[in-house]
Amino acid sequence: MDSLYNINDRGVPNIPLLVAYLLIPEGLLEVVFFVGVPWVIEIKISKKIESRNFYDSKHWSVKHKDRKQFESQIVKQLLLNYSHKERQAAQKRVKRSVTIHSQRSRLLDYTNLVGGCKQLEDALVSLGLLVDDKPAWVEDLKVTQATGKPYFTEIIIE
Protein backbone atom coordinates (compact mmCIF):
# COMPACT_ATOMS: atom_id res chain seq x y z
CA MET A 1 0.00 0.00 0.00
CA ASP A 2 1.55 3.32 -1.10
CA SER A 3 -0.16 5.51 1.45
CA LEU A 4 -2.09 5.12 4.64
CA TYR A 5 -4.71 7.43 3.13
CA ASN A 6 -7.16 6.52 0.43
CA ILE A 7 -9.85 8.61 -1.20
CA ASN A 8 -13.53 7.70 -0.89
CA ASP A 9 -16.08 8.14 -3.70
CA ARG A 10 -16.71 11.79 -2.69
CA GLY A 11 -13.02 12.70 -2.97
CA VAL A 12 -12.57 12.93 0.81
CA PRO A 13 -9.52 11.23 2.31
CA ASN A 14 -10.18 8.44 4.77
CA ILE A 15 -8.04 8.31 7.89
CA PRO A 16 -6.59 5.01 9.10
CA LEU A 17 -8.20 3.84 12.31
CA LEU A 18 -6.11 0.75 12.84
CA VAL A 19 -3.20 -0.84 11.01
CA ALA A 20 -2.67 -4.55 11.61
CA TYR A 21 0.03 -6.86 10.26
CA LEU A 22 -0.76 -10.53 9.78
CA LEU A 23 1.83 -13.18 9.13
CA ILE A 24 0.54 -15.47 6.40
CA PRO A 25 2.40 -18.20 4.46
CA GLU A 26 2.99 -15.79 1.54
CA GLY A 27 4.61 -13.18 3.83
CA LEU A 28 3.55 -10.22 5.89
CA LEU A 29 0.09 -8.84 5.09
CA GLU A 30 -0.73 -5.26 5.98
CA VAL A 31 -4.42 -4.72 6.82
CA VAL A 32 -5.64 -1.16 7.26
CA PHE A 33 -9.06 -0.35 8.69
CA PHE A 34 -10.26 3.09 7.69
CA VAL A 35 -12.72 5.44 9.26
CA GLY A 36 -14.02 8.20 7.02
CA VAL A 37 -13.45 11.83 7.79
CA PRO A 38 -16.59 13.09 9.51
CA TRP A 39 -19.19 13.43 6.79
CA VAL A 40 -20.07 16.76 5.32
CA ILE A 41 -23.43 17.60 3.79
CA GLU A 42 -23.38 20.51 1.33
CA ILE A 43 -26.71 21.80 0.08
CA LYS A 44 -27.29 24.69 -2.31
CA ILE A 45 -30.85 26.00 -2.63
CA SER A 46 -32.47 28.88 -4.47
CA LYS A 47 -34.56 30.14 -1.52
CA LYS A 48 -33.03 33.29 -0.11
CA ILE A 49 -32.73 34.14 3.56
CA GLU A 50 -34.92 37.08 4.45
CA SER A 51 -33.85 39.78 6.88
CA ARG A 52 -34.89 39.47 10.51
CA ASN A 53 -36.67 42.81 10.02
CA PHE A 54 -38.85 41.12 7.37
CA TYR A 55 -39.96 38.43 9.84
CA ASP A 56 -40.46 40.72 12.86
CA SER A 57 -43.76 42.10 11.57
CA LYS A 58 -45.05 38.88 9.95
CA HIS A 59 -47.71 36.49 11.19
CA TRP A 60 -46.46 33.09 12.40
CA SER A 61 -48.03 31.43 9.32
CA VAL A 62 -45.63 33.34 7.03
CA LYS A 63 -42.67 32.06 9.05
CA HIS A 64 -44.13 28.54 8.94
CA LYS A 65 -44.57 28.75 5.15
CA ASP A 66 -40.95 29.87 4.70
CA ARG A 67 -39.70 27.03 6.91
CA LYS A 68 -41.68 24.54 4.80
CA GLN A 69 -40.16 26.00 1.61
CA PHE A 70 -36.66 25.57 3.06
CA GLU A 71 -37.53 21.98 4.03
CA SER A 72 -38.83 21.18 0.55
CA GLN A 73 -35.73 22.49 -1.23
CA ILE A 74 -33.35 20.81 1.23
CA VAL A 75 -35.10 17.43 0.84
CA LYS A 76 -34.91 17.69 -2.96
CA GLN A 77 -31.16 18.35 -2.79
CA LEU A 78 -30.60 15.51 -0.30
CA LEU A 79 -32.48 13.05 -2.51
CA LEU A 80 -30.61 14.17 -5.63
CA ASN A 81 -27.09 14.25 -4.21
CA TYR A 82 -26.83 11.77 -1.34
CA SER A 83 -27.39 8.04 -0.96
CA HIS A 84 -29.81 6.55 1.53
CA LYS A 85 -26.89 5.51 3.73
CA GLU A 86 -25.45 9.05 3.71
CA ARG A 87 -28.85 10.55 4.54
CA GLN A 88 -29.22 8.14 7.47
CA ALA A 89 -25.74 9.05 8.75
CA ALA A 90 -26.71 12.72 8.57
CA GLN A 91 -29.52 12.11 11.04
CA LYS A 92 -27.34 10.77 13.87
CA ARG A 93 -27.78 12.59 17.16
CA VAL A 94 -24.41 14.34 17.41
CA LYS A 95 -23.23 17.91 17.83
CA ARG A 96 -22.82 19.65 14.45
CA SER A 97 -21.12 22.67 12.93
CA VAL A 98 -23.22 24.66 10.48
CA THR A 99 -22.10 27.18 7.88
CA ILE A 100 -24.72 29.19 6.02
CA HIS A 101 -23.74 31.34 3.06
CA SER A 102 -26.19 33.69 1.37
CA GLN A 103 -25.47 35.15 -2.05
CA ARG A 104 -27.85 38.04 -2.60
CA SER A 105 -28.42 41.36 -4.37
CA ARG A 106 -27.42 43.52 -1.39
CA LEU A 107 -25.68 42.88 1.90
CA LEU A 108 -27.68 42.81 5.12
CA ASP A 109 -26.69 44.05 8.54
CA TYR A 110 -25.06 40.97 10.15
CA THR A 111 -27.57 40.67 13.01
CA ASN A 112 -30.47 40.84 10.54
CA LEU A 113 -28.85 38.10 8.46
CA VAL A 114 -28.31 35.82 11.47
CA GLY A 115 -31.85 36.49 12.75
CA GLY A 116 -33.23 35.69 9.31
CA CYS A 117 -31.56 32.25 9.44
CA LYS A 118 -33.97 31.09 12.16
CA GLN A 119 -36.46 29.58 9.67
CA LEU A 120 -33.63 27.72 7.94
CA GLU A 121 -32.31 26.38 11.27
CA ASP A 122 -35.81 25.25 12.22
CA ALA A 123 -36.08 23.44 8.87
CA LEU A 124 -32.79 21.62 9.54
CA VAL A 125 -34.09 20.56 12.97
CA SER A 126 -37.44 19.47 11.51
CA LEU A 127 -35.65 17.30 8.92
CA GLY A 128 -33.41 15.72 11.57
CA LEU A 129 -30.16 17.16 10.19
CA LEU A 130 -29.73 18.98 13.50
CA VAL A 131 -30.94 17.52 16.79
CA ASP A 132 -31.85 20.97 18.08
CA ASP A 133 -30.74 24.53 17.42
CA LYS A 134 -29.61 25.00 21.02
CA PRO A 135 -25.88 25.61 21.68
CA ALA A 136 -25.67 22.11 23.21
CA TRP A 137 -26.23 20.63 19.71
CA VAL A 138 -24.77 23.30 17.40
CA GLU A 139 -21.04 23.45 18.00
CA ASP A 140 -20.35 26.30 15.63
CA LEU A 141 -22.67 28.46 13.52
CA LYS A 142 -21.08 30.60 10.80
CA VAL A 143 -23.20 32.89 8.68
CA THR A 144 -21.66 34.67 5.70
CA GLN A 145 -22.96 36.67 2.78
CA ALA A 146 -21.84 38.06 -0.55
CA THR A 147 -23.39 39.96 -3.41
CA GLY A 148 -23.65 38.48 -6.86
CA LYS A 149 -25.73 36.41 -9.20
CA PRO A 150 -27.17 33.83 -9.19
CA TYR A 151 -28.82 34.29 -5.81
CA PHE A 152 -28.64 31.20 -3.58
CA THR A 153 -28.25 29.90 -0.05
CA GLU A 154 -25.62 27.28 0.70
CA ILE A 155 -25.72 25.15 3.84
CA ILE A 156 -22.74 23.10 4.99
CA ILE A 157 -23.27 20.74 7.92
CA GLU A 158 -20.30 18.95 9.47
Secondary structure as a PSIPRED ss2 file (coil, helix, strand):
# PSIPRED VFORMAT (PSIPRED V4.0)

   1 M C   1.000  0.000  0.000
   2 D C   1.000  0.000  0.000
   3 S C   1.000  0.000  0.000
   4 L C   1.000  0.000  0.000
   5 Y C   1.000  0.000  0.000
   6 N E   0.000  0.000  1.000
   7 I E   0.000  0.000  1.000
   8 N C   1.000  0.000  0.000
   9 D C   1.000  0.000  0.000
  10 R C   1.000  0.000  0.000
  11 G C   1.000  0.000  0.000
  12 V C   1.000  0.000  0.000
  13 P E   0.000  0.000  1.000
  14 N E   0.000  0.000  1.000
  15 I E   0.000  0.000  1.000
  16 P E   0.000  0.000  1.000
  17 L E   0.000  0.000  1.000
  18 L E   0.000  0.000  1.000
  19 V E   0.000  0.000  1.000
  20 A E   0.000  0.000  1.000
  21 Y E   0.000  0.000  1.000
  22 L E   0.000  0.000  1.000
  23 L E   0.000  0.000  1.000
  24 I E   0.000  0.000  1.000
  25 P C   1.000  0.000  0.000
  26 E C   1.000  0.000  0.000
  27 G E   0.000  0.000  1.000
  28 L E   0.000  0.000  1.000
  29 L E   0.000  0.000  1.000
  30 E E   0.000  0.000  1.000
  31 V E   0.000  0.000  1.000
  32 V E   0.000  0.000  1.000
  33 F E   0.000  0.000  1.000
  34 F E   0.000  0.000  1.000
  35 V E   0.000  0.000  1.000
  36 G E   0.000  0.000  1.000
  37 V C   1.000  0.000  0.000
  38 P C   1.000  0.000  0.000
  39 W C   1.000  0.000  0.000
  40 V C   1.000  0.000  0.000
  41 I E   0.000  0.000  1.000
  42 E E   0.000  0.000  1.000
  43 I E   0.000  0.000  1.000
  44 K E   0.000  0.000  1.000
  45 I E   0.000  0.000  1.000
  46 S C   1.000  0.000  0.000
  47 K C   1.000  0.000  0.000
  48 K C   1.000  0.000  0.000
  49 I C   1.000  0.000  0.000
  50 E C   1.000  0.000  0.000
  51 S C   1.000  0.000  0.000
  52 R H   0.000  1.000  0.000
  53 N H   0.000  1.000  0.000
  54 F H   0.000  1.000  0.000
  55 Y H   0.000  1.000  0.000
  56 D H   0.000  1.000  0.000
  57 S C   1.000  0.000  0.000
  58 K C   1.000  0.000  0.000
  59 H C   1.000  0.000  0.000
  60 W H   0.000  1.000  0.000
  61 S H   0.000  1.000  0.000
  62 V H   0.000  1.000  0.000
  63 K H   0.000  1.000  0.000
  64 H H   0.000  1.000  0.000
  65 K H   0.000  1.000  0.000
  66 D H   0.000  1.000  0.000
  67 R H   0.000  1.000  0.000
  68 K H   0.000  1.000  0.000
  69 Q H   0.000  1.000  0.000
  70 F H   0.000  1.000  0.000
  71 E H   0.000  1.000  0.000
  72 S H   0.000  1.000  0.000
  73 Q H   0.000  1.000  0.000
  74 I H   0.000  1.000  0.000
  75 V H   0.000  1.000  0.000
  76 K H   0.000  1.000  0.000
  77 Q H   0.000  1.000  0.000
  78 L H   0.000  1.000  0.000
  79 L H   0.000  1.000  0.000
  80 L H   0.000  1.000  0.000
  81 N H   0.000  1.000  0.000
  82 Y C   1.000  0.000  0.000
  83 S C   1.000  0.000  0.000
  84 H H   0.000  1.000  0.000
  85 K H   0.000  1.000  0.000
  86 E H   0.000  1.000  0.000
  87 R H   0.000  1.000  0.000
  88 Q H   0.000  1.000  0.000
  89 A H   0.000  1.000  0.000
  90 A H   0.000  1.000  0.000
  91 Q C   1.000  0.000  0.000
  92 K C   1.000  0.000  0.000
  93 R C   1.000  0.000  0.000
  94 V C   1.000  0.000  0.000
  95 K C   1.000  0.000  0.000
  96 R E   0.000  0.000  1.000
  97 S E   0.000  0.000  1.000
  98 V E   0.000  0.000  1.000
  99 T E   0.000  0.000  1.000
 100 I E   0.000  0.000  1.000
 101 H E   0.000  0.000  1.000
 102 S E   0.000  0.000  1.000
 103 Q E   0.000  0.000  1.000
 104 R E   0.000  0.000  1.000
 105 S C   1.000  0.000  0.000
 106 R C   1.000  0.000  0.000
 107 L C   1.000  0.000  0.000
 108 L C   1.000  0.000  0.000
 109 D C   1.000  0.000  0.000
 110 Y H   0.000  1.000  0.000
 111 T H   0.000  1.000  0.000
 112 N H   0.000  1.000  0.000
 113 L H   0.000  1.000  0.000
 114 V H   0.000  1.000  0.000
 115 G H   0.000  1.000  0.000
 116 G H   0.000  1.000  0.000
 117 C C   1.000  0.000  0.000
 118 K H   0.000  1.000  0.000
 119 Q H   0.000  1.000  0.000
 120 L H   0.000  1.000  0.000
 121 E H   0.000  1.000  0.000
 122 D H   0.000  1.000  0.000
 123 A H   0.000  1.000  0.000
 124 L H   0.000  1.000  0.000
 125 V H   0.000  1.000  0.000
 126 S H   0.000  1.000  0.000
 127 L C   1.000  0.000  0.000
 128 G C   1.000  0.000  0.000
 129 L C   1.000  0.000  0.000
 130 L C   1.000  0.000  0.000
 131 V C   1.000  0.000  0.000
 132 D C   1.000  0.000  0.000
 133 D C   1.000  0.000  0.000
 134 K C   1.000  0.000  0.000
 135 P C   1.000  0.000  0.000
 136 A C   1.000  0.000  0.000
 137 W C   1.000  0.000  0.000
 138 V E   0.000  0.000  1.000
 139 E E   0.000  0.000  1.000
 140 D E   0.000  0.000  1.000
 141 L E   0.000  0.000  1.000
 142 K E   0.000  0.000  1.000
 143 V E   0.000  0.000  1.000
 144 T E   0.000  0.000  1.000
 145 Q E   0.000  0.000  1.000
 146 A E   0.000  0.000  1.000
 147 T E   0.000  0.000  1.000
 148 G C   1.000  0.000  0.000
 149 K C   1.000  0.000  0.000
 150 P C   1.000  0.000  0.000
 151 Y C   1.000  0.000  0.000
 152 F E   0.000  0.000  1.000
 153 T E   0.000  0.000  1.000
 154 E E   0.000  0.000  1.000
 155 I E   0.000  0.000  1.000
 156 I E   0.000  0.000  1.000
 157 I E   0.000  0.000  1.000
 158 E C   1.000  0.000  0.000
